[in-house]
Amino acid sequence: MTLLIVGGSGFLGTELVRQAVSVGRPTAATYATRPGSVPGVTWRSLDLRDPGSVEAVVAEVNPRVIVNASSGGADWAVTAEGPVRLAIAAAKAGIRMIQVSTDAVFSGKRPAPYDEHCRPDPITPYGAAKAAAETVLLLHPDAAVARTSLIIGDGQSEHERTVHELAAGTRDGVLFTDDVRCPVHASDLAAALLELASGGATGVHHLGGNQALSRHELGVLIARRDGLDASRLPTGLRADSTLPGPLDIRLDSRSTQRKLRTTLRGAHQFLVPHGLNAAAGADDIAGQ
């Protein structure tokens, strides 16, 4: 059963490709600028802005399932319209599709947490583009939407790089203490998405980590794991800033978690200081 991972050379896409290949799953993946480095994968160039390119890749690969893990930021043509083109091509060919979405589709204006039944009400261009992409559910009866939160890796994510730069004083900005999310590790998220791809999942699913943290609390955990001075991380309130964005948009992922073998760990579990084992590290952090 061939799997097509759109955005396979990106941060999340690379982990999806790696895990799929590691279990021997026939895998094809797309890239926008250059192919990824994971061997054993069929790589295809894809421009999500071009309907012809989308139709050609889908027809050529003829996968059983498509997972769209691409990230076009607030670029409407890529982030909003691209998934719609994928859904149309997939529906015509009878191919299942999973669209990776985000907690940024919510405004934070209603009390958190947000479960799968909450309707999107975005307040940022990125959130609006991702919310528009969720219309794949209206276009394709076998489509699923998987909303997630801040994706953390083992040093490779933009959030981790930001913490390092802030701690080193090479970047301006602050970490908000009132912006609450449910960070998830890339490996957990990829495994959960592959589970959904292997089953018959449709509709909306939430894949956030099981712990809600502010961006500053997350930054402190990253700094401690990497041996940085957490006291050097500047703090601030999003509510007092000129940067648009929601405040508390923690995801309630319990319904989806009950259907999965993969545990969506909280940041206190996967951001363990180097040199400590997972259990001791988690207990140490939780007690501080």
N, C-alpha and C positions, 0 to 999 in steps of 0.2 A: 504494500500500500504506500504509494509515493506521497510524500509530504512536501508542499511548497511553502517555504518561509520567505515572505516578502519583507525586505529590509534585513536580510540575513547577515550583512556585513556590519550592522550597527551593534550597539552595546548589548541590548537584550537579544537581538537576532543571533549574534555570535554564540551566546550561551544556548539558545534553542537549537542551533545547528549542531553544536558540540554534543549536546545530550542526545539528540536524535541519532546522530551517527554512532555514538558510543553503544547504543543498543541495537545497532544493525538495521535501522530503519532507512529505506531508500529515500534520499533527501535531495531536493533541489532548492536553491536559494537565489534571491535576486539582490542586486546592488545598484546604487545610483551612480557612483563614481569609480569604485574599484572593487573587485571581488574580495571576499574574506580569505583567511589563511587556513581554514579548517579543511583538511584533505578528505577525499571520499565524497565530495559534494559536487553536484552539477550546478554551475553558476551561470546565471543569465542576467544580462543588463536589462533594467526596467525603468521606464519613465512613467510614473503614475499619472502624470499630467496628459499623457498621450493615450487615448482610447485604443488606437491601433496597436501600440506597444503592449498594453495590458492584454488585449485579446490574443495577440500572437504568442506571448509567453504562456498564458493559461492553456492555449490549444497545444503548444509544443510539449509542455511538461505533462499535461493531462493528469494532474494529481488527484488523489482521493480527498485530500483536505488542504485548504489554504489557511495559514496563520499570518495575518498581517501585523507585523511588529515594526513597521516603518515609522520613522519620526521626521515629520516635516515642520515641526514647530507650528507657528501661526500661519504658515504658507497655506492658504485656503485651497489652492489647486491640488496640493499634495495631500494635506491632512484631512480635508473634508471631501473633496471631489474624488480623490484617488480611490478610497475604499468603496465608494459608490460604483465606480467603474469595475473594480474587482468583483463586487457583489453581483453586478449584472452579468459579467462574463461567467462567474461561477454558477449562477442560477441556470443560465442557458445550458451549461454542460453537466448539470447535476452534481456539482462539486460542493462539499460542505465548506464553510468558511468561519473562521474565528477572527474577530476584529478586536485588537488590543486597544482599550480606551483608558480613561484616567479619572481620578477623583476631581480633577479640575472642571468637570462638567457641572459641578455643584457650586453654589454661591456662598454657602455657609450662613445664609440668612435664616434658616430654620435650625432648630436644635439638632445637634449631632447625637448619635451616629446616623449615617446614611446607609440604608439597606437597598437591596436590588429593586424594590418597588418605588423608590424615590425618583421623581422626574427631574431630568437635568434642568438647571437654570443658570447657565454659565455667565460670568461677568468679565472674562478676559477673552481676547481674540483666540488664544490657544484653546481655551475651554470651549468656546463657541464652535471652532473647527472640529474638535473631537466630538462634541455633541451632535453636530451635523452628520458626522461619519456613522453615528449609531443608527442612522436611518437605514443602514444595511438590513436591519431586522424587518423593515417594511418591504424590502425589495427581494429578499431571499428567505424562503421558509426554513431553510436548514442553516441559517446563520446564527452565530452566538456573539455576544459582546462581553468581553472580560475587562472590567475596570480595575485598575490597580493604583498604587500610590507612588511615593518616591522610591526609585529603584536603586539599591545599593549593591556594590560588588565587593571585591577584595582590593580596593584602591583605584578601580578604573572608572567609577561613575563621576559625573559632573559634580555631584554633591560632595563627594570625598575630595575632589580636587579643589573645590571652593574652600573647604575647611582648611586644607593645607596652605592655601594661598593667604587666607585671612590670618592664620596663626603665624605665618612668616612675615606678614605685613606687606605683601606684594600685591594685594588686592584691596580695593575700597569696598565698603559695604558692611552690613550687619547680618546677624542671624536672628530672625524674629522669634520672640518668646510667646507670641500669641497666634502663630500660624501652626495649627496642629494637624498632623497627618498620621498615616499608618505605614511607615517605611517597610519595604519588603526586600529580601535578598534576591538577586538576579537568578541564582540557581534554584531557589524555591519557586519563584514565579515561572521560570521556564518549565520546570517539572510539572507544575500544576496545569500550565497551558497544554503541554503534551498529553496529559491525562484527559483534558477536555477534548483534545483533537482525536484521541483514540476512542472516545465514547460517542454518544449521540447527542452531546450537549447542544441545546439551542437556548435562545433567550439571553437574559442578562445574568452575569456572574460577577461577584466581587472577590478580588484576590489581593487584599491588603494584609500586611503583617498583623500579628495579634497584639501589638502594643501601640498605643497612641502616644506620640511625642511631639513637642514643638521642634521647630527647625534648630533652635539653639540646643535643646536637650540632645537631639540627634548629633549635632556637631560636637558636643562634649564627648559622647560615646566614641565617635570617630577619632577624635583627638587622643583620647585615652588609649584606644586600641593601638594607635600608631606612635605612641610615645611623645605626643606633642603637648605643649603647655596650653591646657584648655582655658586658662585664665586670660589668654591673649585673644580669645574669640570675642569680637565686639557684639553687643546685643542691642536690640531695638524692638519697637512695636510696629507691625505692619499697619495697624490702625492709625498711627501717627505719621506714616510715610506717604510719599506720593506714588508709590508703586501699587498698581491695582492688583487685586487678588483676594481670594477668600481667606477666612480665618480658620475656624474649626470645621474641617470637612473629613473627619475620620470616617472610614468605611466600616460598616458592619459586614464582615465576611463569614459569619458563622454558618449561614445556610449553605453557602458553597463549600466551606471547609468540611462540613459533615459528609459531603459526597466524594471527597478526595482522600487518597492515601497520603499524598504529600502534605506535610505540616508547613503552614505559612508562619514561620517563626517571627517573633518580635525582635526589634533591634537589640534589646538587652541580651538576646540569645546568640545573635550572629556577630555582634560587634564586641568580641571578647579581647581584652588586652593581649598582645603577643606574649607568649611564654606561660599563659595560664590555660588550663584545660577548660572546656566549655562550661562544665558544671560549676567549677570554682569561680570562673570569671563572671558568670551570670549572677551567682550569689553575691559576689563582692560588689558588683555594680548596683544590684537591686538594694543592697543595704546602705548605700551612700546617700 
